[in-house]
Amino acid sequence: MLKDTHHSNLWQASAPPPPHTEPLSGNAVADVAIIGAGYTGLSAALHLAQAGLRPVVLEAREIGHGGSGRNVGLVNAGMWVMPEDLMETLGESWGMTLISALGQGPATVFDLIERHAIDCEAERNGTLHLAVGASGYVELGQRERQWQALGAPVTRLDPDAAARLIGSDAFAGALLDRRAGTIQPLAYARGLARAALELGAVVHTSTPVTGADHADGKWTLRTPSGTLTAPWVIVATNAYTGLERGFPFAAQSQELTMLPFFQVATAPLSSNVAGTILPERQGCWDTRAVMTSLRKDRAGRLIFGSVGALDGFARGTQEAFARRSLEHIFAGIEIPPFEHVWHGQIGMTGDALPKFHAYGPNAIGVNGFNGRGIAPGTVFGRAMARMIAYGEDMILPSAPIGKARFPRLRTRFYRAGSQALHFISGRI
Ligand SMILES: Cc1cc2nc3c(=O)[nH]c(=O)nc-3n(C[C@H](O)[C@H](O)[C@H](O)COP(=O)(O)OP(=O)(O)OC[C@H]3O[C@@H](n4cnc5c(N)ncnc54)[C@H](O)[C@@H]3O)c2cc1C
């Protein structure tokens, strides 16, 4: 687990305040107990409340404490895995079900934002997957072919067309996905919570789940300030599962390798420069194996991210790498000072696909979004709610809990490797 710090997270500085919530106190009951107030848990709560059930969310810290309050804010369609590879792994029937649900993921997110008037800097102008070199351009061609075969509005742009949208000719082209867009991620999480509360859900913050018993067809979850009893449990703790000692559903974290990812945000760009960099505000990421991300927020800050943590000496290395990268991409433009820097951890699975688990009778959860959880978290939260409320089929087959190979070693490798790479990158 990364040091539990947000450093100076831009999203915390610019999100509307969270709705009022309090810790659990005494012994409460619910129809569905949900553990974790990120997109997955909050979407489940919202859709359960909409179906007339009583969901209660228990959150160890605050709304959006995990990935949901730290991410880049790219609302993407599908997973990283290309559609044909996904179908090969899951088989055609499950593969098509998942591709269809996640292909419509951004529409689900932006519809919720509109319906519940969530104030979260939503922009639906597409996203750009940036080609690094000729091999990156070829990879984007494969993605374009596979998505177009499914009827998706995804277009590969040549270097000139890409340069116009990026404001830089540093890339060999880009893939424009018109289904996608960007949001202020913490504001979206807080907005989902507010919408769920308005529909009758209950959210208790500062309420870590530290134990669970199952008897007479009901779960009783234990927390330091009370208990919650419900026939159903949704586990939505994902890559932040290791926060609390004694967490009864911790086994899922064994299958995740934690990938650290940091971001920096500049002071707002001056008005004469702001119009030339990402003029249509698409969010971007590139085809490198050690990927970087790039976007603007509504105030015109430039936000750059890459693999790596900010612990100790790493922070200086990562900030210097971010500055060199931005100066290379936007050569000749003065990059303003960094005002925010923060990091988070991404839960990666062996086949880069999410996992749906049953942890016991009527205890379910999905985890392992592999850095693509805004739309999937929202969609899987809704799917679990519909399964409980209406008996609908899940959109992913249930899998036994796996075990990642050497997860701690690989996490350390990602941290040290990204730091070493970013230390030398751009210097030689
Ligand atoms: C730096 C970074 C960049 C990313 N960029 C993108 C992006 O651009 N686009 C995208 O789609 N995805 C992105 N992701 C992934 C995305 O943020 C996650 O997949 C998504 O937020 C997961 O949501 P979740 O609700 O499943 O889990 P989380 O948001 O992680 O929520 C889990 C919650 O469980 C709580 N919890 C843990 N243990 C307990 C306990 N014992 N009791 C009670 N509560 C507990 C935690 O405090 C936390 O709030 C990124 C992730 C990171 C870290």
The ligand as an SDF file (V2000), in Angstrom:
LIG
                    3D

 53 58  0  0  0  0  0  0  0  0999 V2000
   -3.6290    7.5790  -10.2860 C   0  0  0  0  0  0  0  0  0  0  0  0
   -4.7750    6.8590  -10.9420 C   0  0  0  0  0  0  0  0  0  0  0  0
   -5.1790    7.2260  -12.2240 C   0  0  0  0  0  0  0  0  0  0  0  0
   -6.2700    6.5880  -12.8230 C   0  0  0  0  0  0  0  0  0  0  0  0
   -6.7550    7.0910  -13.9970 N   0  0  0  0  0  0  0  0  0  0  0  0
   -7.9380    6.6200  -14.4810 C   0  0  0  0  0  0  0  0  0  0  0  0
   -8.5770    7.2470  -15.5880 C   0  0  0  0  0  0  0  0  0  0  0  0
   -8.1210    8.2420  -16.1240 O   0  0  0  0  0  0  0  0  0  0  0  0
   -9.7210    6.6960  -16.0610 N   0  0  0  0  0  0  0  0  0  0  0  0
  -10.3150    5.6190  -15.4620 C   0  0  0  0  0  0  0  0  0  0  0  0
  -11.3610    5.1670  -15.9230 O   0  0  0  0  0  0  0  0  0  0  0  0
   -9.7540    5.0400  -14.3620 N   0  0  0  0  0  0  0  0  0  0  0  0
   -8.6100    5.5320  -13.8500 C   0  0  0  0  0  0  0  0  0  0  0  0
   -8.0710    4.9860  -12.7310 N   0  0  0  0  0  0  0  0  0  0  0  0
   -8.7600    3.8500  -12.0890 C   0  0  0  0  0  0  0  0  0  0  0  0
   -9.9650    4.2920  -11.2650 C   0  0  0  0  0  0  0  0  0  0  0  0
   -9.6580    5.4350  -10.5100 O   0  0  0  0  0  0  0  0  0  0  0  0
  -10.3800    3.1420  -10.3310 C   0  0  0  0  0  0  0  0  0  0  0  0
  -10.5010    1.9570  -11.0710 O   0  0  0  0  0  0  0  0  0  0  0  0
  -11.7010    3.4420   -9.6770 C   0  0  0  0  0  0  0  0  0  0  0  0
  -11.6570    4.6680   -8.9760 O   0  0  0  0  0  0  0  0  0  0  0  0
  -12.0560    2.3180   -8.7170 C   0  0  0  0  0  0  0  0  0  0  0  0
  -13.2420    2.6620   -8.0680 O   0  0  0  0  0  0  0  0  0  0  0  0
  -13.7660    1.7420   -6.9020 P   0  0  0  0  0  0  0  0  0  0  0  0
  -14.9990    2.3620   -6.3820 O   0  0  0  0  0  0  0  0  0  0  0  0
  -13.8680    0.3340   -7.3500 O   0  0  0  0  0  0  0  0  0  0  0  0
  -12.5890    1.7650   -5.7980 O   0  0  0  0  0  0  0  0  0  0  0  0
  -11.9700    2.9930   -5.0020 P   0  0  0  0  0  0  0  0  0  0  0  0
  -12.3080    4.2980   -5.5950 O   0  0  0  0  0  0  0  0  0  0  0  0
  -10.5160    2.7130   -4.8270 O   0  0  0  0  0  0  0  0  0  0  0  0
  -12.6970    2.9420   -3.6150 O   0  0  0  0  0  0  0  0  0  0  0  0
  -12.4470    1.9720   -2.6410 C   0  0  0  0  0  0  0  0  0  0  0  0
  -12.8690    2.5480   -1.3010 C   0  0  0  0  0  0  0  0  0  0  0  0
  -12.8750    1.5070   -0.3290 O   0  0  0  0  0  0  0  0  0  0  0  0
  -12.5150    2.1090    0.9110 C   0  0  0  0  0  0  0  0  0  0  0  0
  -12.1130    1.0420    1.8310 N   0  0  0  0  0  0  0  0  0  0  0  0
  -11.0090    0.2560    1.7690 C   0  0  0  0  0  0  0  0  0  0  0  0
  -11.0090   -0.6210    2.8190 N   0  0  0  0  0  0  0  0  0  0  0  0
  -12.1460   -0.3850    3.5430 C   0  0  0  0  0  0  0  0  0  0  0  0
  -12.6970   -0.9590    4.7330 C   0  0  0  0  0  0  0  0  0  0  0  0
  -12.0870   -1.9460    5.3950 N   0  0  0  0  0  0  0  0  0  0  0  0
  -13.8710   -0.4630    5.2040 N   0  0  0  0  0  0  0  0  0  0  0  0
  -14.5240    0.5390    4.5390 C   0  0  0  0  0  0  0  0  0  0  0  0
  -14.0320    1.1240    3.4150 N   0  0  0  0  0  0  0  0  0  0  0  0
  -12.8620    0.6590    2.9160 C   0  0  0  0  0  0  0  0  0  0  0  0
  -11.3840    3.0550    0.5140 C   0  0  0  0  0  0  0  0  0  0  0  0
  -11.1660    4.0380    1.5050 O   0  0  0  0  0  0  0  0  0  0  0  0
  -11.8940    3.6190   -0.7980 C   0  0  0  0  0  0  0  0  0  0  0  0
  -12.5880    4.8370   -0.6340 O   0  0  0  0  0  0  0  0  0  0  0  0
   -6.9420    5.5530  -12.1370 C   0  0  0  0  0  0  0  0  0  0  0  0
   -6.5140    5.1570  -10.8640 C   0  0  0  0  0  0  0  0  0  0  0  0
   -5.4600    5.8170  -10.2530 C   0  0  0  0  0  0  0  0  0  0  0  0
   -5.0500    5.4180   -8.8710 C   0  0  0  0  0  0  0  0  0  0  0  0
  1  2  1  0
  2  3  1  0
  2 52  2  0
  3  4  2  0
  4  5  1  0
  4 50  1  0
  5  6  2  0
  6  7  1  0
  6 13  1  0
  7  8  2  0
  7  9  1  0
  9 10  1  0
 10 11  2  0
 10 12  1  0
 12 13  2  0
 13 14  1  0
 14 15  1  0
 14 50  1  0
 15 16  1  0
 16 17  1  0
 16 18  1  0
 18 19  1  0
 18 20  1  0
 20 21  1  0
 20 22  1  0
 22 23  1  0
 23 24  1  0
 24 25  2  0
 24 26  1  0
 24 27  1  0
 27 28  1  0
 28 29  2  0
 28 30  1  0
 28 31  1  0
 31 32  1  0
 32 33  1  0
 33 34  1  0
 33 48  1  0
 34 35  1  0
 35 36  1  0
 35 46  1  0
 36 37  1  0
 36 45  1  0
 37 38  2  0
 38 39  1  0
 39 40  1  0
 39 45  2  0
 40 41  1  0
 40 42  2  0
 42 43  1  0
 43 44  2  0
 44 45  1  0
 46 47  1  0
 46 48  1  0
 48 49  1  0
 50 51  2  0
 51 52  1  0
 52 53  1  0
M  END
$$$$
